[in-house]
Amino acid sequence: MYAVEDSLILTDQDLGSPVRADFPIDLRESGDIESLKSLEPGRIAVGVWEPEGRSMLVLEG
């Protein structure tokens, strides 16, 4: 898993077979993903920067 500005990309362990993951908010051109942290299987903390400020989202999948 890695982030590219406004989306999450899931891959295999060799960074092959990339798949864009659905993201629960639309960052458009105004926001970026700054950080990713695995919390436990199926849960990821995502640090988001937007002009209004920073926030943290917890995604479950």
PyMOL commands that set and color helices and strands:
alter all, ss='L'
color gray80, all
select strands_A, chain A and resi 2-4+7-10+19-21+32-40+43-50+53-60
alter strands_A, ss='S'
color yellow, strands_A
deselect
rebuild
show_as cartoon
